[in-house]
């Protein structure tokens, strides 16, 4: 497989993808899945510190900081452009964003460590997820795509899509048990929406990138409704969103 320079891709494109990440239907739907996981975390433990690995332009990290207002929340990313966007857009007293090329922040410990739509971009995902597990006192929360990888996904730096059960087995080997696992999105997210994204090359066309006007916002709202009402939420889909808890002796 040819080398993919993910940092260059994201440094070049974050300014074009801000509204797509904040207002786009797929991103909004993923954030709704994450909200369900947050409820499960609050039922199972007290969170004083959070590390969001690969935070990008910072929207989900900001959400986490709002969900856990007493926690120190840190978002890290290897893209300086992403961190610049996050710092310019979001501010809370216990929230910070760090440009961290090698994820050195994982050398510390946190109650909750997260990575959303990150592992599919990482050449050695086992190393990164293993570091996340070592840094997590209580919980690891991750999301990523499953199933067949489309060409448009390669254009945004995906190196793989995962197989069902692949990450659960790895996390068990690190002493974590799946507490709540969603495999969501059939049929609207996948295959219908992903095939449409492939046909339109959604990460680079003029309708889905750049600043959203009234037309883009209207279309995004309609599509988000289809995500909510025409996609499975917990099973039979290709969007993984999984919460893992450290097992104690």
Buried (B, 14 or more C-beta within 10 A) or exposed (E): EEEBEBBEBBBEBBBBBBBBBBBBBBBBBBBBBBEBBBEBBEEBBEBBBBBBBBBBBBBBBBBBBEBBEEBBBBBBBBBBBBBBBBBEBBEEEBBBBBBBEEBEBBEEEBBBBBBBBBBBBBEEBEEBBBBBBEBBBBBBBBBBBBBEBBEBBEBBBBBBBBEEEBBBEBBEEBBBEBBBBBBBBBEBBBBBBBEEBBEEEBBBEEEBBBEBEEEBEEBBEEBBEBBBEBBBBEEEBBBBBBBBBBEEE
